[in-house]
Amino acid sequence: MTFDNDQEYLNELIHLKNDSMGLFEIRLLNGDITCIDPYFDGRAILQRSYHFIMARHGLYIDKLIETNNEYVIAEIVRCGYAQEHYEEWADDSKYEIQEALLEKGLYVDMLSQSKNDDIRFEVAKRYPDRTLNYLKSLDDDKQRHFGFQLLMSQTKPN
């Protein structure tokens, strides 16, 4: 790091300590932040809040993905960014990310085969035509329990 980079980092640390989230967002959108590193190095107590703001505006997406925070990545999906990763995330990802993909109606076939029981349940709940296959994959006790829940939650069960 050079002196200029060090100074930019320190200046941004001062902003991080003193500025509100609203001011951060304004500065971010205006391009006034010349060093983003303090928002990624763990110094920020509310680091995830900064990341959500960046995700909403489609900024620093690659750095946000590198954090591997499922809530931030889910926000990236909800906002429609990083679509080149969606299939990979649908196949093997955490609940929040898969839920965000399901909310958008993406990769439903893959999500119906998810390793996560809750995602498979959500697919069956949102897509009544998939309910029967989901229930067939369960043992008898779970079929009764989840079958009742699904049928009660669907307005037009299949």
C-alpha positions, 0 to 999 in steps of 0.5 A: 500500500502506498501513502495515498492508499493509506490516507484514503483508507484512513479517511474512509475509516473516519467516514465509517465512524462518523457518517450515517447509513444514509450519508454512506448511501449518498456518498456511494451513489455519488462515487465519493468513496475512493476506498471501499476496503474498510467496509469489507475488512470486518471493522464495520460493526454494521458491515452487513448493512453496508453490504445490503446497500451496495447489493441493492445498487449493484455495486461491488457485487464480486466483493460481496459474493466473496464474503459468502454471506447468504443474506447479502447474496440473497439480496443480490439475487432479489435485485437481479444481479450476478445472474451468471451464478444463479444456476450454481446457487440453485444447485448447492447453496444456503437456504436464503439464497435458494429462497430468493431464487424461488421467490423469482421463480427461477430454477424451480426444477433444481430447487424441488430437488434441493438438499434443504427440506425447507426449500423442497417444502416451499416449492411444493407450497408455491407450485401445487402441481409439484405437491404430490411428488414432494409428498411421495418423497416423504415417509408416512408420518411426514406425508400426513403432517406436511400434506395437511400443511400444504393443502391448507396453505394452497388456494387451488391445490392439485 
